[in-house]
Amino acid sequence: MTDVQAEEPTEPAEFTVITGLDEVIDSGTDRPKIDVVAKVAGANVVHLSLRSGQVIDDHRSATPILVIGQRGLIEFTVNGERVQLSPGTAVNVAAGVLHKLVALEDSAATLLILKNA
């Protein structure tokens, strides 16, 4: 499979509407569904969809991130400290910090990969 990268916009948009961020979509596999839904000024917007029990294992991001709970309940672990990510809750993680996500129920979250932060 070849990775396809979306092109950067040539001119900044005045606004962008993004829908469906609270949807739980089955990936058809035992892995979470992770989709880049928009590349906007200052951030890439990623939709995370996890079925109950699915895991995004320990990893680090090269840039700061903000993860916003949209639906369900996710156990979000940052450097060994656990936080409950539920609708209306967000977790900001600095670049290079170890973190992990475990869906405690069918869940959706929005990941903002922050640029130039």
Biopython code that builds the backbone (N, CA, C, O; Angstrom):
import numpy as np
from Bio.PDB.StructureBuilder import StructureBuilder

atoms = [
    (1, "MET", "N", (0.851, -1.166, 0.000)),
    (1, "MET", "CA", (0.000, 0.000, 0.000)),
    (1, "MET", "C", (0.898, 1.232, 0.000)),
    (1, "MET", "O", (1.937, 1.255, 0.661)),
    (2, "THR", "N", (0.489, 2.253, -0.747)),
    (2, "THR", "CA", (1.244, 3.501, -0.835)),
    (2, "THR", "C", (0.540, 4.563, -0.013)),
    (2, "THR", "O", (-0.675, 4.738, -0.108)),
    (3, "ASP", "N", (1.323, 5.278, 0.802)),
    (3, "ASP", "CA", (0.750, 6.385, 1.566)),
    (3, "ASP", "C", (0.526, 7.550, 0.631)),
    (3, "ASP", "O", (1.413, 7.913, -0.141)),
    (4, "VAL", "N", (-0.655, 8.137, 0.694)),
    (4, "VAL", "CA", (-0.975, 9.305, -0.110)),
    (4, "VAL", "C", (-1.110, 10.477, 0.840)),
    (4, "VAL", "O", (-1.860, 10.412, 1.814)),
    (5, "GLN", "N", (-0.389, 11.542, 0.562)),
    (5, "GLN", "CA", (-0.448, 12.712, 1.425)),
    (5, "GLN", "C", (-1.305, 13.775, 0.762)),
    (5, "GLN", "O", (-1.163, 14.054, -0.428)),
    (6, "ALA", "N", (-2.193, 14.360, 1.545)),
    (6, "ALA", "CA", (-3.017, 15.449, 1.034)),
    (6, "ALA", "C", (-2.138, 16.660, 0.771)),
    (6, "ALA", "O", (-1.182, 16.927, 1.499)),
    (7, "GLU", "N", (-2.481, 17.384, -0.281)),
    (7, "GLU", "CA", (-1.715, 18.581, -0.605)),
    (7, "GLU", "C", (-2.058, 19.700, 0.367)),
    (7, "GLU", "O", (-3.198, 19.834, 0.813)),
    (8, "GLU", "N", (-1.062, 20.488, 0.679)),
    (8, "GLU", "CA", (-1.281, 21.662, 1.516)),
    (8, "GLU", "C", (-2.058, 22.689, 0.699)),
    (8, "GLU", "O", (-1.785, 22.848, -0.490)),
    (9, "PRO", "N", (-3.015, 23.390, 1.300)),
    (9, "PRO", "CA", (-3.740, 24.411, 0.549)),
    (9, "PRO", "C", (-2.777, 25.518, 0.108)),
    (9, "PRO", "O", (-1.864, 25.896, 0.841)),
    (10, "THR", "N", (-3.004, 26.024, -1.101)),
    (10, "THR", "CA", (-2.132, 27.075, -1.606)),
    (10, "THR", "C", (-2.475, 28.426, -0.984)),
    (10, "THR", "O", (-1.604, 29.281, -0.830)),
    (11, "GLU", "N", (-3.726, 28.614, -0.631)),
    (11, "GLU", "CA", (-4.149, 29.833, 0.046)),
    (11, "GLU", "C", (-4.920, 29.442, 1.299)),
    (11, "GLU", "O", (-5.697, 28.488, 1.269)),
    (12, "PRO", "N", (-4.719, 30.162, 2.402)),
    (12, "PRO", "CA", (-5.468, 29.810, 3.616)),
    (12, "PRO", "C", (-6.971, 30.030, 3.415)),
    (12, "PRO", "O", (-7.400, 31.045, 2.867)),
    (13, "ALA", "N", (-7.747, 29.062, 3.869)),
    (13, "ALA", "CA", (-9.204, 29.189, 3.789)),
    (13, "ALA", "C", (-9.688, 30.117, 4.883)),
    (13, "ALA", "O", (-9.109, 30.177, 5.968)),
    (14, "GLU", "N", (-10.754, 30.840, 4.588)),
    (14, "GLU", "CA", (-11.338, 31.709, 5.606)),
    (14, "GLU", "C", (-11.996, 30.892, 6.702)),
    (14, "GLU", "O", (-12.002, 31.295, 7.865)),
    (15, "PHE", "N", (-12.551, 29.745, 6.335)),
    (15, "PHE", "CA", (-13.098, 28.826, 7.333)),
    (15, "PHE", "C", (-13.249, 27.448, 6.720)),
    (15, "PHE", "O", (-13.310, 27.295, 5.500)),
    (16, "THR", "N", (-13.308, 26.438, 7.597)),
    (16, "THR", "CA", (-13.474, 25.054, 7.171)),
    (16, "THR", "C", (-14.515, 24.413, 8.070)),
    (16, "THR", "O", (-14.449, 24.542, 9.292)),
    (17, "VAL", "N", (-15.471, 23.726, 7.473)),
    (17, "VAL", "CA", (-16.479, 22.994, 8.232)),
    (17, "VAL", "C", (-16.108, 21.518, 8.196)),
    (17, "VAL", "O", (-15.886, 20.947, 7.128)),
    (18, "ILE", "N", (-16.044, 20.909, 9.374)),
    (18, "ILE", "CA", (-15.699, 19.491, 9.486)),
    (18, "ILE", "C", (-16.819, 18.821, 10.268)),
    (18, "ILE", "O", (-17.120, 19.229, 11.389)),
    (19, "THR", "N", (-17.431, 17.807, 9.694)),
    (19, "THR", "CA", (-18.543, 17.121, 10.353)),
    (19, "THR", "C", (-18.168, 15.671, 10.643)),
    (19, "THR", "O", (-17.154, 15.168, 10.158)),
    (20, "GLY", "N", (-18.998, 15.013, 11.436)),
    (20, "GLY", "CA", (-18.836, 13.585, 11.700)),
    (20, "GLY", "C", (-17.785, 13.232, 12.727)),
    (20, "GLY", "O", (-17.403, 12.067, 12.841)),
    (21, "LEU", "N", (-17.304, 14.215, 13.481)),
    (21, "LEU", "CA", (-16.224, 13.947, 14.428)),
    (21, "LEU", "C", (-16.664, 13.101, 15.621)),
    (21, "LEU", "O", (-15.822, 12.565, 16.341)),
    (22, "ASP", "N", (-17.976, 12.976, 15.838)),
    (22, "ASP", "CA", (-18.465, 12.168, 16.953)),
    (22, "ASP", "C", (-18.912, 10.772, 16.513)),
    (22, "ASP", "O", (-19.436, 10.007, 17.323)),
    (23, "GLU", "N", (-18.709, 10.436, 15.237)),
    (23, "GLU", "CA", (-19.123, 9.128, 14.736)),
    (23, "GLU", "C", (-18.125, 8.040, 15.114)),
    (23, "GLU", "O", (-16.912, 8.245, 15.069)),
    (24, "VAL", "N", (-18.658, 6.882, 15.486)),
    (24, "VAL", "CA", (-17.821, 5.701, 15.721)),
    (24, "VAL", "C", (-17.946, 4.840, 14.476)),
    (24, "VAL", "O", (-19.026, 4.346, 14.152)),
    (25, "ILE", "N", (-16.828, 4.666, 13.781)),
    (25, "ILE", "CA", (-16.812, 3.938, 12.518)),
    (25, "ILE", "C", (-15.951, 2.694, 12.686)),
    (25, "ILE", "O", (-14.805, 2.783, 13.126)),
    (26, "ASP", "N", (-16.495, 1.550, 12.341)),
    (26, "ASP", "CA", (-15.753, 0.293, 12.451)),
    (26, "ASP", "C", (-14.702, 0.238, 11.353)),
    (26, "ASP", "O", (-15.008, 0.477, 10.185)),
    (27, "SER", "N", (-13.483, -0.071, 11.719)),
    (27, "SER", "CA", (-12.391, -0.141, 10.754)),
    (27, "SER", "C", (-12.431, -1.429, 9.931)),
    (27, "SER", "O", (-11.753, -1.539, 8.910)),
    (28, "GLY", "N", (-13.231, -2.405, 10.382)),
    (28, "GLY", "CA", (-13.271, -3.688, 9.707)),
    (28, "GLY", "C", (-12.134, -4.603, 10.127)),
    (28, "GLY", "O", (-12.003, -5.720, 9.626)),
    (29, "THR", "N", (-11.306, -4.116, 11.058)),
    (29, "THR", "CA", (-10.194, -4.908, 11.581)),
    (29, "THR", "C", (-10.228, -4.811, 13.098)),
    (29, "THR", "O", (-11.165, -4.252, 13.668)),
    (30, "ASP", "N", (-9.203, -5.355, 13.751)),
    (30, "ASP", "CA", (-9.126, -5.238, 15.206)),
    (30, "ASP", "C", (-8.412, -3.958, 15.628)),
    (30, "ASP", "O", (-8.159, -3.748, 16.814)),
    (31, "ARG", "N", (-8.088, -3.102, 14.661)),
    (31, "ARG", "CA", (-7.377, -1.853, 14.953)),
    (31, "ARG", "C", (-8.326, -0.661, 14.869)),
    (31, "ARG", "O", (-9.316, -0.710, 14.138)),
    (32, "PRO", "N", (-8.036, 0.411, 15.609)),
    (32, "PRO", "CA", (-8.854, 1.622, 15.515)),
    (32, "PRO", "C", (-8.813, 2.203, 14.101)),
    (32, "PRO", "O", (-7.880, 1.946, 13.340)),
    (33, "LYS", "N", (-9.826, 2.982, 13.765)),
    (33, "LYS", "CA", (-9.871, 3.699, 12.481)),
    (33, "LYS", "C", (-9.347, 5.109, 12.720)),
    (33, "LYS", "O", (-9.868, 5.841, 13.562)),
    (34, "ILE", "N", (-8.324, 5.477, 11.980)),
    (34, "ILE", "CA", (-7.665, 6.769, 12.138)),
    (34, "ILE", "C", (-7.622, 7.434, 10.775)),
    (34, "ILE", "O", (-6.995, 6.922, 9.848)),
    (35, "ASP", "N", (-8.296, 8.590, 10.650)),
    (35, "ASP", "CA", (-8.385, 9.272, 9.366)),
    (35, "ASP", "C", (-8.050, 10.748, 9.499)),
    (35, "ASP", "O", (-8.595, 11.435, 10.363)),
    (36, "VAL", "N", (-7.152, 11.241, 8.645)),
    (36, "VAL", "CA", (-6.926, 12.686, 8.548)),
    (36, "VAL", "C", (-8.128, 13.243, 7.794)),
    (36, "VAL", "O", (-8.370, 12.872, 6.646)),
    (37, "VAL", "N", (-8.877, 14.130, 8.435)),
    (37, "VAL", "CA", (-10.085, 14.670, 7.805)),
    (37, "VAL", "C", (-9.888, 16.077, 7.269)),
    (37, "VAL", "O", (-10.675, 16.532, 6.439)),
    (38, "ALA", "N", (-8.848, 16.780, 7.727)),
    (38, "ALA", "CA", (-8.582, 18.128, 7.208)),
    (38, "ALA", "C", (-7.174, 18.551, 7.574)),
    (38, "ALA", "O", (-6.622, 18.157, 8.602)),
    (39, "LYS", "N", (-6.610, 19.371, 6.690)),
    (39, "LYS", "CA", (-5.346, 20.045, 6.976)),
    (39, "LYS", "C", (-5.663, 21.529, 6.893)),
    (39, "LYS", "O", (-5.937, 22.067, 5.821)),
    (40, "VAL", "N", (-5.619, 22.174, 8.048)),
    (40, "VAL", "CA", (-5.980, 23.590, 8.131)),
    (40, "VAL", "C", (-4.786, 24.380, 8.664)),
    (40, "VAL", "O", (-3.807, 23.799, 9.132)),
    (41, "ALA", "N", (-4.874, 25.673, 8.591)),
    (41, "ALA", "CA", (-3.795, 26.514, 9.104)),
    (41, "ALA", "C", (-3.560, 26.195, 10.576)),
    (41, "ALA", "O", (-4.474, 26.328, 11.390)),
    (42, "GLY", "N", (-2.362, 25.783, 10.921)),
    (42, "GLY", "CA", (-2.005, 25.548, 12.312)),
    (42, "GLY", "C", (-2.217, 24.144, 12.827)),
    (42, "GLY", "O", (-1.730, 23.809, 13.907)),
    (43, "ALA", "N", (-2.945, 23.294, 12.070)),
    (43, "ALA", "CA", (-3.205, 21.946, 12.592)),
    (43, "ALA", "C", (-3.652, 20.991, 11.501)),
    (43, "ALA", "O", (-4.224, 21.394, 10.489)),
    (44, "ASN", "N", (-3.374, 19.711, 11.735)),
    (44, "ASN", "CA", (-4.016, 18.639, 10.984)),
    (44, "ASN", "C", (-5.104, 18.088, 11.894)),
    (44, "ASN", "O", (-4.877, 17.896, 13.088)),
    (45, "VAL", "N", (-6.283, 17.833, 11.338)),
    (45, "VAL", "CA", (-7.419, 17.341, 12.108)),
    (45, "VAL", "C", (-7.596, 15.857, 11.781)),
    (45, "VAL", "O", (-7.761, 15.479, 10.621)),
    (46, "VAL", "N", (-7.559, 15.022, 12.829)),
    (46, "VAL", "CA", (-7.620, 13.575, 12.656)),
    (46, "VAL", "C", (-8.807, 13.027, 13.444)),
    (46, "VAL", "O", (-8.986, 13.355, 14.617)),
    (47, "HIS", "N", (-9.618, 12.189, 12.794)),
    (47, "HIS", "CA", (-10.738, 11.524, 13.457)),
    (47, "HIS", "C", (-10.261, 10.168, 13.959)),
    (47, "HIS", "O", (-9.760, 9.351, 13.185)),
    (48, "LEU", "N", (-10.418, 9.933, 15.254)),
    (48, "LEU", "CA", (-10.079, 8.646, 15.869)),
    (48, "LEU", "C", (-11.375, 7.922, 16.207)),
    (48, "LEU", "O", (-12.246, 8.481, 16.873)),
    (49, "SER", "N", (-11.503, 6.697, 15.756)),
    (49, "SER", "CA", (-12.683, 5.891, 16.046)),
    (49, "SER", "C", (-12.222, 4.556, 16.600)),
    (49, "SER", "O", (-11.510, 3.807, 15.932)),
    (50, "LEU", "N", (-12.632, 4.264, 17.828)),
    (50, "LEU", "CA", (-12.186, 3.048, 18.503)),
    (50, "LEU", "C", (-13.397, 2.270, 19.019)),
    (50, "LEU", "O", (-14.292, 2.832, 19.651)),
    (51, "ARG", "N", (-13.404, 0.983, 18.739)),
    (51, "ARG", "CA", (-14.405, 0.096, 19.337)),
    (51, "ARG", "C", (-13.931, -0.266, 20.737)),
    (51, "ARG", "O", (-12.736, -0.212, 21.027)),
    (52, "SER", "N", (-14.859, -0.632, 21.593)),
    (52, "SER", "CA", (-14.534, -1.004, 22.962)),
    (52, "SER", "C", (-13.403, -2.024, 22.992)),
    (52, "SER", "O", (-13.460, -3.051, 22.317)),
    (53, "GLY", "N", (-12.374, -1.727, 23.782)),
    (53, "GLY", "CA", (-11.236, -2.623, 23.934)),
    (53, "GLY", "C", (-10.086, -2.346, 22.980)),
    (53, "GLY", "O", (-8.982, -2.848, 23.191)),
    (54, "GLN", "N", (-10.316, -1.563, 21.941)),
    (54, "GLN", "CA", (-9.223, -1.261, 21.018)),
    (54, "GLN", "C", (-8.217, -0.319, 21.657)),
    (54, "GLN", "O", (-8.561, 0.489, 22.520)),
    (55, "VAL", "N", (-6.960, -0.436, 21.217)),
    (55, "VAL", "CA", (-5.850, 0.286, 21.835)),
    (55, "VAL", "C", (-5.034, 1.010, 20.761)),
    (55, "VAL", "O", (-4.798, 0.471, 19.680)),
    (56, "ILE", "N", (-4.616, 2.213, 21.065)),
    (56, "ILE", "CA", (-3.538, 2.872, 20.334)),
    (56, "ILE", "C", (-2.388, 2.856, 21.323)),
    (56, "ILE", "O", (-2.359, 3.636, 22.275)),
    (57, "ASP", "N", (-1.437, 1.954, 21.085)),
    (57, "ASP", "CA", (-0.393, 1.665, 22.066)),
    (57, "ASP", "C", (0.569, 2.836, 22.269)),
    (57, "ASP", "O", (0.526, 3.828, 21.542)),
    (58, "ASP", "N", (1.440, 2.696, 23.278)),
    (58, "ASP", "CA", (2.409, 3.746, 23.616)),
    (58, "ASP", "C", (3.104, 4.291, 22.376)),
    (58, "ASP", "O", (3.623, 3.529, 21.559)),
    (59, "HIS", "N", (3.112, 5.604, 22.243)),
    (59, "HIS", "CA", (3.793, 6.274, 21.147)),
    (59, "HIS", "C", (4.047, 7.723, 21.528)),
    (59, "HIS", "O", (3.564, 8.193, 22.558)),
    (60, "ARG", "N", (4.797, 8.423, 20.708)),
    (60, "ARG", "CA", (5.114, 9.828, 20.912)),
    (60, "ARG", "C", (4.804, 10.589, 19.629)),
    (60, "ARG", "O", (4.880, 10.033, 18.533)),
    (61, "SER", "N", (4.461, 11.843, 19.772)),
    (61, "SER", "CA", (4.228, 12.706, 18.622)),
    (61, "SER", "C", (5.391, 13.679, 18.492)),
    (61, "SER", "O", (5.923, 14.159, 19.493)),
    (62, "ALA", "N", (5.780, 13.964, 17.267)),
    (62, "ALA", "CA", (6.887, 14.893, 17.026)),
    (62, "ALA", "C", (6.488, 16.343, 17.307)),
    (62, "ALA", "O", (7.349, 17.204, 17.492)),
    (63, "THR", "N", (5.193, 16.605, 17.337)),
    (63, "THR", "CA", (4.684, 17.955, 17.611)),
    (63, "THR", "C", (3.663, 17.896, 18.734)),
    (63, "THR", "O", (3.182, 16.810, 19.059)),
    (64, "PRO", "N", (3.315, 19.025, 19.337)),
    (64, "PRO", "CA", (2.259, 19.016, 20.356)),
    (64, "PRO", "C", (0.934, 18.556, 19.744)),
    (64, "PRO", "O", (0.677, 18.766, 18.559)),
    (65, "ILE", "N", (0.104, 17.931, 20.568)),
    (65, "ILE", "CA", (-1.214, 17.487, 20.118)),
    (65, "ILE", "C", (-2.271, 17.889, 21.141)),
    (65, "ILE", "O", (-1.975, 18.142, 22.309)),
    (66, "LEU", "N", (-3.509, 17.940, 20.666)),
    (66, "LEU", "CA", (-4.676, 18.141, 21.514)),
    (66, "LEU", "C", (-5.679, 17.075, 21.113)),
    (66, "LEU", "O", (-6.059, 16.992, 19.945)),
    (67, "VAL", "N", (-6.118, 16.251, 22.075)),
    (67, "VAL", "CA", (-7.087, 15.189, 21.805)),
    (67, "VAL", "C", (-8.376, 15.547, 22.538)),
    (67, "VAL", "O", (-8.370, 15.779, 23.747)),
    (68, "ILE", "N", (-9.487, 15.588, 21.789)),
    (68, "ILE", "CA", (-10.783, 16.028, 22.319)),
    (68, "ILE", "C", (-11.755, 14.861, 22.273)),
    (68, "ILE", "O", (-11.985, 14.287, 21.209)),
    (69, "GLY", "N", (-12.332, 14.503, 23.422)),
    (69, "GLY", "CA", (-13.333, 13.441, 23.468)),
    (69, "GLY", "C", (-14.613, 13.881, 22.788)),
    (69, "GLY", "O", (-15.107, 14.982, 23.030)),
    (70, "GLN", "N", (-15.151, 13.017, 21.932)),
    (70, "GLN", "CA", (-16.391, 13.330, 21.205)),
    (70, "GLN", "C", (-17.538, 12.399, 21.590)),
    (70, "GLN", "O", (-18.690, 12.823, 21.682)),
    (71, "ARG", "N", (-17.208, 11.114, 21.817)),
    (71, "ARG", "CA", (-18.229, 10.116, 22.155)),
    (71, "ARG", "C", (-17.560, 8.980, 22.913)),
    (71, "ARG", "O", (-16.398, 8.658, 22.662)),
    (72, "GLY", "N", (-18.289, 8.377, 23.836)),
    (72, "GLY", "CA", (-17.771, 7.218, 24.557)),
    (72, "GLY", "C", (-16.796, 7.595, 25.659)),
    (72, "GLY", "O", (-16.825, 8.710, 26.179)),
    (73, "LEU", "N", (-15.932, 6.648, 26.008)),
    (73, "LEU", "CA", (-14.986, 6.835, 27.104)),
    (73, "LEU", "C", (-13.658, 6.175, 26.739)),
    (73, "LEU", "O", (-13.610, 4.992, 26.403)),
    (74, "ILE", "N", (-12.589, 6.954, 26.812)),
    (74, "ILE", "CA", (-11.248, 6.489, 26.481)),
    (74, "ILE", "C", (-10.352, 6.711, 27.692)),
    (74, "ILE", "O", (-10.345, 7.792, 28.281)),
    (75, "GLU", "N", (-9.598, 5.683, 28.056)),
    (75, "GLU", "CA", (-8.568, 5.850, 29.075)),
    (75, "GLU", "C", (-7.321, 6.343, 28.348)),
    (75, "GLU", "O", (-6.751, 5.637, 27.516)),
    (76, "PHE", "N", (-6.910, 7.556, 28.675)),
    (76, "PHE", "CA", (-5.774, 8.209, 28.022)),
    (76, "PHE", "C", (-4.651, 8.247, 29.044)),
    (76, "PHE", "O", (-4.781, 8.868, 30.099)),
    (77, "THR", "N", (-3.551, 7.584, 28.731)),
    (77, "THR", "CA", (-2.427, 7.516, 29.660)),
    (77, "THR", "C", (-1.285, 8.361, 29.116)),
    (77, "THR", "O", (-0.851, 8.187, 27.978)),
    (78, "VAL", "N", (-0.804, 9.285, 29.955)),
    (78, "VAL", "CA", (0.312, 10.171, 29.593)),
    (78, "VAL", "C", (1.402, 9.979, 30.640)),
    (78, "VAL", "O", (1.210, 10.288, 31.816)),
    (79, "ASN", "N", (2.564, 9.459, 30.193)),
    (79, "ASN", "CA", (3.674, 9.216, 31.125)),
    (79, "ASN", "C", (3.231, 8.468, 32.373)),
    (79, "ASN", "O", (3.673, 8.784, 33.478)),
    (80, "GLY", "N", (2.357, 7.477, 32.202)),
    (80, "GLY", "CA", (1.910, 6.648, 33.315)),
    (80, "GLY", "C", (0.724, 7.188, 34.091)),
    (80, "GLY", "O", (0.175, 6.481, 34.935)),
    (81, "GLU", "N", (0.313, 8.421, 33.831)),
    (81, "GLU", "CA", (-0.848, 9.007, 34.525)),
    (81, "GLU", "C", (-2.090, 8.836, 33.658)),
    (81, "GLU", "O", (-2.083, 9.188, 32.479)),
    (82, "ARG", "N", (-3.165, 8.289, 34.251)),
    (82, "ARG", "CA", (-4.395, 8.003, 33.510)),
    (82, "ARG", "C", (-5.414, 9.130, 33.659)),
    (82, "ARG", "O", (-5.631, 9.676, 34.740)),
    (83, "VAL", "N", (-6.029, 9.451, 32.518)),
    (83, "VAL", "CA", (-7.073, 10.477, 32.448)),
    (83, "VAL", "C", (-8.254, 9.868, 31.697)),
    (83, "VAL", "O", (-8.062, 9.143, 30.720)),
    (84, "GLN", "N", (-9.460, 10.156, 32.144)),
    (84, "GLN", "CA", (-10.652, 9.692, 31.444)),
    (84, "GLN", "C", (-11.020, 10.732, 30.380)),
    (84, "GLN", "O", (-11.347, 11.872, 30.711)),
    (85, "LEU", "N", (-10.965, 10.338, 29.109)),
    (85, "LEU", "CA", (-11.310, 11.220, 28.001)),
    (85, "LEU", "C", (-12.743, 10.908, 27.599)),
    (85, "LEU", "O", (-13.026, 9.852, 27.034)),
    (86, "SER", "N", (-13.647, 11.844, 27.900)),
    (86, "SER", "CA", (-15.067, 11.687, 27.613)),
    (86, "SER", "C", (-15.518, 12.898, 26.796)),
    (86, "SER", "O", (-14.746, 13.842, 26.631)),
    (87, "PRO", "N", (-16.747, 12.892, 26.281)),
    (87, "PRO", "CA", (-17.208, 14.045, 25.511)),
    (87, "PRO", "C", (-17.077, 15.336, 26.322)),
    (87, "PRO", "O", (-17.496, 15.416, 27.477)),
    (88, "GLY", "N", (-16.486, 16.337, 25.680)),
    (88, "GLY", "CA", (-16.298, 17.615, 26.353)),
    (88, "GLY", "C", (-14.995, 17.721, 27.125)),
    (88, "GLY", "O", (-14.730, 18.751, 27.743)),
    (89, "THR", "N", (-14.173, 16.674, 27.102)),
    (89, "THR", "CA", (-12.883, 16.679, 27.794)),
    (89, "THR", "C", (-11.764, 16.638, 26.758)),
    (89, "THR", "O", (-11.875, 15.951, 25.743)),
    (90, "ALA", "N", (-10.695, 17.371, 27.016)),
    (90, "ALA", "CA", (-9.554, 17.378, 26.096)),
    (90, "ALA", "C", (-8.263, 17.178, 26.877)),
    (90, "ALA", "O", (-8.171, 17.522, 28.055)),
    (91, "VAL", "N", (-7.271, 16.616, 26.200)),
    (91, "VAL", "CA", (-5.948, 16.425, 26.780)),
    (91, "VAL", "C", (-4.934, 17.027, 25.812)),
    (91, "VAL", "O", (-4.910, 16.686, 24.630)),
    (92, "ASN", "N", (-4.101, 17.920, 26.325)),
    (92, "ASN", "CA", (-3.018, 18.512, 25.546)),
    (92, "ASN", "C", (-1.736, 17.792, 25.932)),
    (92, "ASN", "O", (-1.442, 17.635, 27.117)),
    (93, "VAL", "N", (-0.964, 17.352, 24.930)),
    (93, "VAL", "CA", (0.269, 16.610, 25.181)),
    (93, "VAL", "C", (1.406, 17.303, 24.436)),
    (93, "VAL", "O", (1.304, 17.573, 23.240)),
    (94, "ALA", "N", (2.477, 17.584, 25.148)),
    (94, "ALA", "CA", (3.639, 18.222, 24.535)),
    (94, "ALA", "C", (4.336, 17.255, 23.583)),
    (94, "ALA", "O", (4.183, 16.039, 23.696)),
    (95, "ALA", "N", (5.090, 17.800, 22.661)),
    (95, "ALA", "CA", (5.849, 16.983, 21.711)),
    (95, "ALA", "C", (6.784, 16.040, 22.460)),
    (95, "ALA", "O", (7.401, 16.427, 23.453)),
    (96, "GLY", "N", (6.885, 14.808, 21.983)),
    (96, "GLY", "CA", (7.827, 13.852, 22.531)),
    (96, "GLY", "C", (7.389, 13.126, 23.790)),
    (96, "GLY", "O", (8.145, 12.315, 24.325)),
    (97, "VAL", "N", (6.175, 13.400, 24.277)),
    (97, "VAL", "CA", (5.704, 12.781, 25.522)),
    (97, "VAL", "C", (4.965, 11.475, 25.206)),
    (97, "VAL", "O", (4.095, 11.441, 24.336)),
    (98, "LEU", "N", (5.323, 10.397, 25.926)),
    (98, "LEU", "CA", (4.743, 9.083, 25.733)),
    (98, "LEU", "C", (3.262, 9.095, 26.134)),
    (98, "LEU", "O", (2.907, 9.602, 27.198)),
    (99, "HIS", "N", (2.392, 8.527, 25.265)),
    (99, "HIS", "CA", (0.965, 8.437, 25.593)),
    (99, "HIS", "C", (0.331, 7.226, 24.909)),
    (99, "HIS", "O", (0.875, 6.671, 23.955)),
    (100, "LYS", "N", (-0.842, 6.832, 25.430)),
    (100, "LYS", "CA", (-1.534, 5.622, 24.987)),
    (100, "LYS", "C", (-3.030, 5.832, 25.156)),
    (100, "LYS", "O", (-3.455, 6.537, 26.071)),
    (101, "LEU", "N", (-3.840, 5.225, 24.278)),
    (101, "LEU", "CA", (-5.293, 5.317, 24.367)),
    (101, "LEU", "C", (-5.890, 3.916, 24.411)),
    (101, "LEU", "O", (-5.481, 3.035, 23.655)),
    (102, "VAL", "N", (-6.868, 3.714, 25.308)),
    (102, "VAL", "CA", (-7.601, 2.450, 25.399)),
    (102, "VAL", "C", (-9.087, 2.797, 25.449)),
    (102, "VAL", "O", (-9.523, 3.536, 26.332)),
    (103, "ALA", "N", (-9.860, 2.271, 24.511)),
    (103, "ALA", "CA", (-11.303, 2.530, 24.495)),
    (103, "ALA", "C", (-11.991, 1.663, 25.541)),
    (103, "ALA", "O", (-11.923, 0.435, 25.481)),
    (104, "LEU", "N", (-12.652, 2.303, 26.496)),
    (104, "LEU", "CA", (-13.409, 1.578, 27.515)),
    (104, "LEU", "C", (-14.806, 1.250, 27.012)),
    (104, "LEU", "O", (-15.483, 0.390, 27.575)),
    (105, "GLU", "N", (-15.239, 1.924, 25.964)),
    (105, "GLU", "CA", (-16.472, 1.655, 25.247)),
    (105, "GLU", "C", (-16.295, 2.196, 23.831)),
    (105, "GLU", "O", (-15.299, 2.862, 23.550)),
    (106, "ASP", "N", (-17.246, 1.920, 22.933)),
    (106, "ASP", "CA", (-17.139, 2.464, 21.583)),
    (106, "ASP", "C", (-16.977, 3.978, 21.701)),
    (106, "ASP", "O", (-17.766, 4.636, 22.379)),
    (107, "SER", "N", (-15.958, 4.531, 21.043)),
    (107, "SER", "CA", (-15.579, 5.923, 21.282)),
    (107, "SER", "C", (-15.104, 6.614, 20.008)),
    (107, "SER", "O", (-14.654, 5.977, 19.055)),
    (108, "ALA", "N", (-15.220, 7.938, 20.027)),
    (108, "ALA", "CA", (-14.666, 8.782, 18.973)),
    (108, "ALA", "C", (-13.973, 9.959, 19.636)),
    (108, "ALA", "O", (-14.424, 10.471, 20.660)),
    (109, "ALA", "N", (-12.868, 10.379, 19.034)),
    (109, "ALA", "CA", (-12.129, 11.535, 19.532)),
    (109, "ALA", "C", (-11.561, 12.284, 18.333)),
    (109, "ALA", "O", (-11.387, 11.722, 17.251)),
    (110, "THR", "N", (-11.279, 13.546, 18.547)),
    (110, "THR", "CA", (-10.640, 14.371, 17.527)),
    (110, "THR", "C", (-9.225, 14.668, 17.986)),
    (110, "THR", "O", (-9.007, 15.128, 19.107)),
    (111, "LEU", "N", (-8.262, 14.402, 17.110)),
    (111, "LEU", "CA", (-6.869, 14.675, 17.363)),
    (111, "LEU", "C", (-6.463, 15.880, 16.524)),
    (111, "LEU", "O", (-6.624, 15.879, 15.304)),
    (112, "LEU", "N", (-5.942, 16.898, 17.179)),
    (112, "LEU", "CA", (-5.362, 18.042, 16.479)),
    (112, "LEU", "C", (-3.859, 17.926, 16.592)),
    (112, "LEU", "O", (-3.305, 17.988, 17.690)),
    (113, "ILE", "N", (-3.195, 17.757, 15.459)),
    (113, "ILE", "CA", (-1.743, 17.741, 15.412)),
    (113, "ILE", "C", (-1.329, 19.180, 15.153)),
    (113, "ILE", "O", (-1.513, 19.709, 14.057)),
    (114, "LEU", "N", (-0.773, 19.797, 16.171)),
    (114, "LEU", "CA", (-0.528, 21.238, 16.132)),
    (114, "LEU", "C", (0.777, 21.555, 15.411)),
    (114, "LEU", "O", (1.821, 20.972, 15.701)),
    (115, "LYS", "N", (0.700, 22.480, 14.478)),
    (115, "LYS", "CA", (1.867, 22.908, 13.715)),
    (115, "LYS", "C", (2.302, 24.279, 14.219)),
    (115, "LYS", "O", (1.475, 25.091, 14.635)),
    (116, "ASN", "N", (3.579, 24.521, 14.176)),
    (116, "ASN", "CA", (4.124, 25.833, 14.553)),
    (116, "ASN", "C", (3.726, 26.246, 15.967)),
    (116, "ASN", "O", (3.562, 27.433, 16.252)),
    (117, "ALA", "N", (3.570, 25.255, 16.854)),
    (117, "ALA", "CA", (3.146, 25.562, 18.222)),
    (117, "ALA", "C", (4.358, 25.868, 19.096)),
    (117, "ALA", "O", (4.207, 26.150, 20.285)),
]
sb = StructureBuilder()
sb.init_structure("model")
sb.init_model(0)
sb.init_chain("A")
sb.init_seg("    ")
for serial, (resi, resn, name, xyz) in enumerate(atoms, 1):
    if name == "N":
        sb.init_residue(resn, " ", resi, " ")
    sb.init_atom(name, np.array(xyz, "f"), 0.0, 1.0, " ", f" {name:<3s}", serial, name[0])
structure = sb.get_structure()
